[in-house]
Amino acid sequence: MIDPFQDNLFESAQTLGKPVALSVSAAVELINQQLFSIAGPNMLIEGEVSEFSVSQGKWVRFTLKDLEDGALLKCFLTVYQLQVEIENGDKIIVGATPKVYPRYGQLTLNVNTIEIVGAGALAQQLERLRKKLEAEGLFAVDRKRALPLYPEKIGLIASRESAAYSDFLRILQNRWGGVEVQSLHVAVQGERAVPDIVGALGYVNQLPVEDRPDVLVLTRGGGSLEDLAAFNDEQVVRSVFASVVPIVVGIGHERDESLAEYAADVRASTPSNAAERVVPDKDSVLNQIEMTERRLVDRVQDAVQTRMYGVESAVAKLTRVMQSLAFEVNRVMTTVQNVGDVLLHELTRYKERVEGMGRYLKEMDPVRVLSRGYAIVHAGDAVLKDASKVGQGDTIQVQLAHGTIRADVQEAN
């Protein structure tokens, strides 16, 4: 940049007492010195946009045309400096530094700021920005998050000097006391508004998870479209969209709307409504608790009564079963007893028969017969029943009651 305090080349040339031929570079530098001394670093110029273009995704060029006689000035800036959406035909005021570029030999305005002229133009610009951000998905409903039902810490981004700030805190306290409010004071209008709001959102989102609030609230009172400009600024809208903490935006009155509200998770119609959206009403919650308690008591009583009916029915059924079982047991026992009596009678009869047969067998026992003086004679392995079956000299065995005699036959008749 040319130093406005360096020696003026033209004055240096005059000290020589005669005209001096300057090089092209020196002449351009001299012209730029004179332009800077006259226009300053931020000359305000009003005109109409034409030949608007963006090259390589970063260089913005357009022509500023006089609204009456058609005079033209070339303008240049980067996309990062372009804080508003403009297009051909827009009427704007630029703050710029005029400069002749040696490479092109052309007077160009290095644009620093752009302001839309007129409420109609501002509304038109706002609508273009809205369509652009909507196409990018910043206002999509399916990405909006639910707010915590009972937040313990709330981050409030607002001007502490505004009625919106005090209204929010008053409604919050009346509805649900005891919530910790982390207040971040910002300008909500003027040059400081956009950097303040963007900075506050950035500060909250870079906090450790355990230190972050459960929900964020960005709010201010109503005003004109110009008053609410910060909440329609692209940087603010994108910062609201990028918030890692669920965020509520409540701007102005019921009829006021801003792009920041569209990008928020929840839109509140007013600052007071923002307080109503982030915390429940304690009276309503108490009523719900009482109703729930009554419903639970009724359900428990119904369940107990149902169980009692079930128990009584089961006891009655069990009683009938036990009675039936007892009758069946008695019947079986009677049957068993009768069968036992029959079996005992039969066993007694069989016992008597066995005993009789035993006495008979005992009487018929050969040993018992032998004891009466009888003997059994064996010839070899056979019992000798016929004396003619043996001859003289044959050996026989005589079995007595006590012992056996071996004898030789002397005579057989």
Secondary structure, 3 states (H helix, E strand, C coil): CCCCCCCCHHHHHHCCCCCCCCCHHHHHHHHHHHHHHHHCCCEEEEEEEEEEEEECCCEEEEEEECCCCCCEEEEEEECCCCCCCCCCCCEEEEEEEEEEECCCCEEEEEEEEEEECCHHHHHHHHHHHHHHHHHCCCCCHHHCCCCCCCCCEEEEEECCCCHHHHHHHHHHHHHCCCCEEEEEECCCCCCCHHHHHHHHHHHHHCCCHHHCCCEEEEEECCCCCCCCHHHHCHHHHHHHHCCCCCEEEEECCCCCCCHHHHHCCEEECCHHHHHHHHCCCHHHHHHHHHHHHHHHHHHHHHHHHHHHHHHHHHHHHHHHHHHHHHHHHHHHHHHHHHHHHHHHHHHHHHHHHHHHHHHHHHHCCHHHHHCCCCCEEEECCEECCCHHHCCCCCEEEEECCCCEEEEECCCCC
